Structure formats: structure tokens, C-alpha cells
Amino acid sequence: MQEPSASQRRPRPCCLAGFVFGQLGHAPGPGDIVDHDGMQFEVLEVEGSRIDRLAVRFERRDTGER
């Protein structure tokens, strides 16, 4: 199987804000939300197209253990 070329590979974010920006697929705005793997990221503040503040919430998962 052939590996994808550099132009076909998705760039890897270097920070949490970069990850959220990439998941949104557009310039972030306050109130934008990304749900990913049991976590919710909410954009709280932006300056231009830069995310200044994020809130991160973790979903409670029931493992069935007591």
C-alpha cells in the first residue's frame, strides 16, 4: 500500500487551539464547540482568527464497575 504524499496528509496541530481550529474547518468564534473522543472544547475568546481561551469538559463515562 502506498503512503499518501505530503500534500495528501492532514497537517498535525501543534497545540490544542490548533486542533480545535482544524476540527472546526473555519475561523473560530466564541461559542463554537468541538466534541471529540469524550471531550468537549468550547471557544471562549478569540482575537482575530486566534483562539485565546478554550473551555474543556470531559464526559463522564459509565464503566459499569462499582
Long-range contacts (C-beta under 8 A, 24 or more apart in sequence): 16-41, 16-54, 16-56, 17-50, 17-51, 17-54, 20-51, 20-54, 21-49, 21-51
